Amino acid sequence: VNLKAQENEKADGKDVEGGAVVVMDVKTGEILVSASYPSYDPAKFFENYNEMLKDPLLPLNNRALDFAYPPGSTYKMTMVIAAMEEGTIVSGTPMLTKGIFDKYSKEGFTGWCLEYTTSGRTHGEITASQALSVSCNWFFFQLGDWLTNDMSDPYAKAMGFGESTGVELYEATGYRANPETKAKLYTGDDAKWYQGDQVLGAIGQSENKFTPIQLCSYVTTLVNQGTRYKATFLDRVVSSDYRSVFLENSVQVQSEMTMSNEAHAAVAEGMRKVANVSGGTAYKTFKDYPIEVCAKTGTAQTGVTN
C-alpha cells in the first residue's frame, strides 16, 4: 500500500513525515490492510540498516502497531456512548454550547471550541449527533464534567483503548486517561487527577494515547454495537507443500459491552453527518464520493513527529 503521504498531505506548508493506515473486516477482526510510512525496501534492508537506525523518522518502526498517539476527537463517540448508557443524556438532549469552557479556570484549566477560536461563533444548541458532526469541543467538555472517570473509563476500556487487540505481532497498548495512568506517569502534584484532566480527556487528549490498530478495532466495536473481535493477520497454517492444514483461524470475541439501540443509532448518525452533511468536518472530502460513508475526524496536540 502506498500511502502517498508526501504527495497528497500538507500541513503548514510541510510534507507529512509519517502515517499509518489499518483496514479491518468488521465481522471477523481480520486485518485486510496494515501500512506504515515511511517504510523501507526489504531488498536493501541489510545494506541500509545502519542508515535507517539513525533516521529520525524511524522507518524500522511500525506506526500502525508500535506507536501510541493522542486520538483527538476520534475519541468522542466513546463519550456519547458512556453518557447515554449512564443516563446522563438521550439522543435528542439539546445542549446550548459556548465558546469557552472556563468552569475550572481558577484551577488552571480552560477549554476552547475550535469554532470559537477560528470564527468567534459557537455551535449554538445541538444534540449528540450534531456535536459529533461538527466536532464541538464544548459539548464534550460538558459531558466530561458530568461523567466521573469511574463512569466513563469502563466504556473506553470496552472499546479496546489501552487493551491488547490480540494481534499476533508485537503491539503497544497505550493507555487511557485515568487516575491510575497519571499516577504511573508522573510524580508529586503532577500525578494527581484533577477535574480538568477528566474534562480534557473527553475530547481525546489528557493522557489518552492509542495505536492506529486500536482505533480501527474501536470503530469496528462501534459498528458491532459493543462486540470487539480479536484482531488477526492469520488465516490458516499449512504445510510447506500445502497438502496439510495445521490450523484454521476462527473468529474470536475479545470483549462485549452493552450498547443500546438508541446510543448506537446516535453515534452512527453523527458519523454519517461528518461525511455527508454540509458543516460536517469531513464533508468537503467526501461530498462527491459515490458511496455514503461514516467518518470522524480528529486532530490532537502532540509534541512528537512519530
C-alpha positions as CSV (number, residue, x, y, z in Angstrom):
1,V,0.0,0.0,0.0
2,N,1.4,3.4,-1.0
3,L,0.2,6.0,1.5
4,K,1.4,8.8,-0.8
5,A,1.7,10.9,2.3
6,Q,4.3,13.3,1.0
7,E,2.4,13.8,-2.3
8,N,-1.1,14.3,-1.0
9,E,-1.0,15.7,2.5
10,K,0.3,19.1,3.5
11,A,0.4,20.7,6.9
12,D,1.7,24.3,7.5
13,G,3.5,24.0,4.2
14,K,5.5,21.0,5.1
15,D,5.1,17.4,3.9
16,V,3.7,14.8,6.2
17,E,6.6,12.9,7.8
18,G,4.8,9.8,9.0
19,G,1.5,8.0,9.0
20,A,-0.3,4.7,9.2
21,V,-3.4,3.0,7.9
22,V,-5.3,-0.1,9.1
23,V,-8.3,-1.7,7.5
24,M,-10.2,-4.4,9.3
25,D,-13.1,-6.7,8.4
26,V,-15.8,-5.6,10.9
27,K,-17.4,-9.1,11.1
28,T,-14.2,-11.1,11.8
29,G,-11.4,-8.8,13.0
30,E,-9.3,-9.9,10.1
31,I,-6.7,-7.2,9.1
32,L,-7.1,-6.5,5.4
33,V,-4.5,-3.7,5.2
34,S,-1.8,-2.5,7.6
35,A,0.7,0.0,6.4
36,S,3.2,2.4,8.0
37,Y,5.0,5.3,6.4
38,P,7.9,5.9,6.0
39,S,8.9,2.3,5.3
40,Y,12.0,0.7,3.6
41,D,12.9,-1.5,0.7
42,P,13.2,-5.1,2.1
43,A,15.7,-6.0,-0.7
44,K,18.1,-3.4,0.7
45,F,17.4,-4.0,4.4
46,F,21.0,-5.1,5.4
47,E,22.6,-2.6,3.0
48,N,20.7,0.4,4.5
49,Y,20.3,-0.9,8.1
50,N,22.7,1.4,9.9
51,E,21.5,4.4,8.0
52,M,17.9,3.6,8.9
53,L,18.8,3.2,12.6
54,K,19.9,6.9,12.5
55,D,16.9,8.1,10.6
56,P,14.8,10.4,13.0
57,L,11.6,9.3,11.1
58,L,12.1,5.8,12.3
59,P,11.3,3.8,9.2
60,L,12.1,0.5,11.0
61,N,9.2,1.1,13.3
62,N,5.6,0.1,12.5
63,R,3.4,3.1,13.4
64,A,0.2,1.1,12.9
65,L,1.0,-1.2,15.8
66,D,4.0,0.1,17.7
67,F,3.3,3.7,18.4
68,A,0.5,5.2,20.6
69,Y,-0.8,8.7,19.8
70,P,-3.4,11.0,21.3
71,P,-6.6,10.1,19.4
72,G,-8.1,13.6,19.5
73,S,-11.7,14.0,18.5
74,T,-12.0,10.4,17.2
75,Y,-12.5,9.5,20.9
76,K,-15.7,11.5,21.1
77,M,-18.0,8.6,20.2
78,T,-16.9,6.9,23.4
79,M,-18.2,9.8,25.4
80,V,-21.6,9.8,23.6
81,I,-22.0,6.0,24.4
82,A,-20.9,6.5,28.0
83,A,-23.3,9.5,28.6
84,M,-26.3,7.7,27.0
85,E,-25.7,4.4,28.7
86,E,-25.3,6.1,32.1
87,G,-28.5,8.0,31.5
88,T,-26.8,11.5,31.5
89,I,-28.3,12.4,28.1
90,V,-30.6,10.9,25.5
91,S,-30.1,11.2,21.7
92,G,-32.3,14.3,21.5
93,T,-31.0,16.1,24.5
94,P,-30.2,19.7,23.4
95,M,-27.2,21.5,24.8
96,L,-26.6,25.2,24.5
97,T,-22.9,25.3,23.7
98,K,-20.5,28.1,24.4
99,G,-17.1,29.0,23.0
100,I,-15.0,28.8,26.2
101,F,-15.3,26.2,28.9
102,D,-13.9,28.1,31.9
103,K,-15.6,26.4,34.8
104,Y,-12.2,25.3,36.1
105,S,-10.1,28.3,35.0
106,K,-9.1,29.1,38.7
107,E,-7.7,25.6,38.9
108,G,-5.6,26.2,35.7
109,F,-7.8,24.6,33.0
110,T,-9.7,26.5,30.3
111,G,-11.0,24.7,27.2
112,W,-11.8,26.2,23.8
113,C,-14.1,25.2,21.0
114,L,-12.3,25.4,17.6
115,E,-15.3,27.1,16.1
116,Y,-15.0,29.9,18.6
117,T,-11.2,30.3,18.2
118,T,-11.4,30.4,14.4
119,S,-14.6,32.4,13.9
120,G,-15.7,33.8,17.2
121,R,-19.0,31.9,16.9
122,T,-20.4,28.9,18.8
123,H,-22.3,25.9,17.6
124,G,-25.4,27.0,19.5
125,E,-27.9,24.5,20.7
126,I,-27.0,21.0,19.4
127,T,-27.6,17.3,20.2
128,A,-25.1,14.5,20.5
129,S,-25.2,13.6,16.8
130,Q,-24.8,17.2,15.7
131,A,-21.9,17.6,18.2
132,L,-20.1,14.6,16.5
133,S,-20.8,16.1,13.1
134,V,-19.2,19.4,13.8
135,S,-16.8,18.0,16.5
136,C,-17.9,20.6,19.1
137,N,-15.3,20.5,21.9
138,W,-17.6,22.4,24.3
139,F,-20.3,19.8,24.1
140,F,-17.8,17.1,25.1
141,F,-16.1,19.2,27.8
142,Q,-19.6,19.3,29.4
143,L,-20.0,15.6,29.0
144,G,-16.6,15.0,30.6
145,D,-17.6,17.3,33.5
146,W,-20.9,15.5,34.0
147,L,-19.4,12.0,33.9
148,T,-16.9,10.8,36.6
149,N,-13.9,8.8,35.4
150,D,-15.5,5.8,37.1
151,M,-18.5,6.2,34.8
152,S,-16.7,6.8,31.5
153,D,-13.5,4.8,31.8
154,P,-15.2,1.3,31.6
155,Y,-16.6,2.3,28.3
156,A,-13.2,3.3,26.9
157,K,-11.8,0.0,28.1
158,A,-14.6,-1.9,26.5
159,M,-13.8,-0.1,23.2
160,G,-10.3,-1.6,23.5
161,F,-8.5,1.5,24.4
162,G,-5.4,0.7,26.5
163,E,-6.0,-3.0,25.9
164,S,-4.4,-5.6,23.6
165,T,-6.1,-6.1,20.2
166,G,-5.0,-9.7,20.3
167,V,-3.0,-9.3,17.1
168,E,-0.2,-11.9,16.5
169,L,2.6,-9.3,16.2
170,Y,4.1,-7.1,18.8
171,E,1.9,-4.1,19.6
172,A,1.9,-1.2,22.0
173,T,-1.2,-0.9,24.1
174,G,-1.1,2.7,25.0
175,Y,-3.1,4.0,28.0
176,R,-6.3,5.6,28.9
177,A,-6.6,8.9,30.7
178,N,-7.5,8.0,34.3
179,P,-6.0,8.4,37.8
180,E,-4.1,5.2,37.6
181,T,-2.3,6.2,34.4
182,K,-1.4,9.6,35.8
183,A,0.0,8.1,38.9
184,K,2.2,5.9,36.8
185,L,3.5,8.6,34.5
186,Y,4.1,11.5,37.0
187,T,5.2,12.2,40.5
188,G,4.2,14.7,43.2
189,D,1.3,17.1,42.4
190,D,1.7,16.3,38.7
191,A,0.5,12.8,39.5
192,K,-2.8,14.0,40.9
193,W,-6.0,13.6,39.0
194,Y,-7.8,16.9,38.5
195,Q,-11.3,17.6,37.1
196,G,-9.5,19.4,34.3
197,D,-7.9,16.0,33.3
198,Q,-11.3,14.4,33.1
199,V,-12.8,17.3,31.0
200,L,-9.8,17.3,28.6
201,G,-9.8,13.5,28.3
202,A,-13.4,13.8,26.9
203,I,-12.0,15.2,23.7
204,G,-9.3,12.5,23.4
205,Q,-6.5,14.4,25.0
206,S,-5.1,14.5,28.5
207,E,-3.3,11.1,28.9
208,N,-5.2,9.2,26.2
209,K,-2.8,7.6,23.8
210,F,-3.7,4.7,21.5
211,T,-2.4,2.9,18.4
212,P,-3.9,3.1,14.9
213,I,-4.8,-0.6,15.1
214,Q,-6.7,0.1,18.4
215,L,-8.6,3.0,16.8
216,C,-9.5,0.6,13.9
217,S,-10.7,-2.0,16.4
218,Y,-12.6,0.7,18.3
219,V,-14.6,1.6,15.1
220,T,-15.4,-2.0,14.4
221,T,-16.7,-2.3,18.0
222,L,-19.0,0.7,17.4
223,V,-20.3,-0.9,14.2
224,N,-20.9,-4.2,16.0
225,Q,-22.8,-2.5,18.8
226,G,-20.3,-3.4,21.5
227,T,-18.8,-6.6,20.3
228,R,-15.0,-6.4,20.0
229,Y,-13.3,-9.0,17.9
230,K,-9.7,-10.2,18.2
231,A,-7.5,-8.5,15.5
232,T,-5.7,-11.0,13.4
233,F,-3.4,-11.3,10.4
234,L,-3.7,-15.1,10.4
235,D,-5.9,-17.1,8.0
236,R,-4.5,-20.6,8.4
237,V,-1.3,-22.5,8.9
238,V,-0.4,-25.1,6.2
239,S,2.5,-27.4,5.4
240,S,5.2,-26.3,3.0
241,D,3.7,-28.5,0.3
242,Y,0.2,-27.0,1.0
243,R,-1.2,-30.5,1.5
244,S,-1.9,-30.4,5.2
245,V,-3.7,-27.7,7.2
246,F,-2.3,-27.4,10.8
247,L,-4.5,-24.6,11.9
248,E,-7.6,-22.8,10.7
249,N,-8.1,-19.4,12.4
250,S,-11.5,-18.7,13.8
251,V,-13.3,-15.5,14.8
252,Q,-12.7,-14.7,18.5
253,V,-14.5,-12.2,20.7
254,Q,-12.2,-10.1,22.8
255,S,-14.9,-8.4,24.8
256,E,-18.5,-7.4,24.8
257,M,-20.4,-4.4,26.2
258,T,-24.0,-3.2,26.4
259,M,-24.8,-0.6,23.8
260,S,-28.4,0.4,23.4
261,N,-30.0,0.8,20.0
262,E,-30.5,4.5,20.8
263,A,-26.8,5.1,21.6
264,H,-25.7,3.0,18.6
265,A,-28.0,5.0,16.3
266,A,-26.9,8.4,17.7
267,V,-23.3,7.6,17.0
268,A,-23.9,6.2,13.5
269,E,-26.0,9.3,12.6
270,G,-23.3,11.6,13.9
271,M,-20.6,9.8,11.9
272,R,-22.8,9.8,8.8
273,K,-23.3,13.6,9.1
274,V,-19.5,14.1,9.5
275,A,-19.0,13.0,5.8
276,N,-22.4,13.6,4.2
277,V,-24.0,16.8,5.6
278,S,-22.7,20.3,4.9
279,G,-20.9,21.5,8.0
280,G,-19.6,18.1,8.9
281,T,-15.8,18.1,9.5
282,A,-15.1,15.7,6.6
283,Y,-17.9,16.9,4.3
284,K,-15.6,18.7,1.8
285,T,-13.5,15.5,1.5
286,F,-16.5,13.1,0.9
287,K,-19.2,15.3,-0.6
288,D,-18.6,13.9,-4.1
289,Y,-17.8,10.3,-3.0
290,P,-20.1,7.8,-4.8
291,I,-20.7,5.8,-1.6
292,E,-22.2,7.2,1.6
293,V,-19.7,6.6,4.4
294,C,-19.4,7.3,8.1
295,A,-16.3,9.1,9.5
296,K,-14.8,11.0,12.3
297,T,-12.0,13.5,12.1
298,G,-9.5,14.1,14.9
299,T,-6.6,16.5,15.5
300,A,-4.6,16.2,18.7
301,Q,-1.9,18.5,20.1
302,T,1.3,16.4,20.4
303,G,5.0,17.3,20.5
304,V,6.2,14.2,18.7
305,T,6.6,13.6,14.9
306,N,6.2,9.8,15.0
